[in-house]
C-alpha cells in the first residue's frame, strides 16, 4: 500500500518518537517533530486516516497514537534510513569475538551472550546441522573407585558427557571388551542409527560379558540420544523479566522458547528480518519483537541469531549489529571447522 508523502512523514515521525519515548504521540508533538509542519487539525486528520488504514492505533482514550505492527513494517521497508553498523558497536563486537576458540556447536550461544550484553536484551541463538553427525570418539575416564566419566564426541565437534556409576569391579578385560564393541558397533555410525533397538542388539551380542557391559553401553546410547541436530539457546534470560510487563508473561515466553519448534518455525519462515510478536500467532509474544539474522557456514551448519525486545526496540541500531554478528558467526564456525580438521 502506498501512502502520500505527508502521511509517510507523519508515520515516520510517530514511529521514531514512540521508539524514543514509549509514549503515544499527539498532533502537538508532531508539529515540533515535522519540518514545516501543517496545522494541528491537518495532522489530526492524517493520523485518523492512518488509523483507518491500519498503520496507527489509539491506545485507551489518549489523544495520541502509536504504530501498529503494520506501521512498523512500513517504516522498516520504506522509511527507515539504511545504514551500516556504527563504529563503536563494530569495535565492541570485534573485540569481544577476537579470542573465541569454541567448537562450532558452542559458537552461536557464546556470541548470543555477547550480543545480549551489548544490547541489554535477551538473545535467542539457533544452530542446525545440515549433515548427519557420526560418533567419532567414546572415552571412559576414571573419576573415583565407583564412578567413571563417559565422553562422546561426534565428527562435527559436538561433545556430551555423563557420570556412570558402577557397582562391581571394572576389570581391564571388561574395558577391553567395551572398547572393542565401541570400535566395531558404535564409532563412525550415524547418530540416527544408534536407536534403542540397535542398543539392545549390541548388548544381546555381547555374550557372557553382557551383564557387566550393560551399564556402560546403556550410558553410551543415552548420551548419544542427547545429541540433537538442532540446538536452541536463550542468553540473558534475566533481561526477559525487564522487558516483560510482569513475571508471568516472562515465564510464558521462556516456556515457548523451551518448546523450540514454534521459534524455529518462525526463524525458518522469516530468515533475516523482523518478527512482530503480534503477527506471530503466539500470544506469548504479543508485546514483543524479534530481530533475526540467519547464517550459513558451508555445507555443515546454518542457523539464526535474534534479539528479543519490546515493540519500541531501536531498529536502526540493532538491525545492522545483528547482520554484522551473523557474518562473524559464519567466519568463526568456518575457522573452528578448519581447526578440528587439522
VENLIN-V251498 format. One record per helix or strand of 2 or more residues. SS is the DSSP state (alpha for helix, beta for strand). FROM is the first residue (numbers start at 1). LEN is the number of residues. If there is no record, write none. Layout:
ss | from | len
SS | FROM | LEN
SS | FROM | LEN
This chain:
ss | from | len
alpha | 5 | 17
alpha | 27 | 7
alpha | 40 | 14
beta | 56 | 2
beta | 65 | 3
alpha | 69 | 11
alpha | 87 | 11
alpha | 104 | 16
beta | 122 | 8
beta | 134 | 11
beta | 147 | 8
beta | 159 | 7
alpha | 172 | 15
alpha | 191 | 3
alpha | 196 | 9
alpha | 207 | 19
beta | 230 | 6
alpha | 237 | 7
alpha | 247 | 13
alpha | 261 | 10
beta | 273 | 4
alpha | 277 | 3
alpha | 283 | 3
beta | 288 | 10
beta | 301 | 10
alpha | 315 | 27
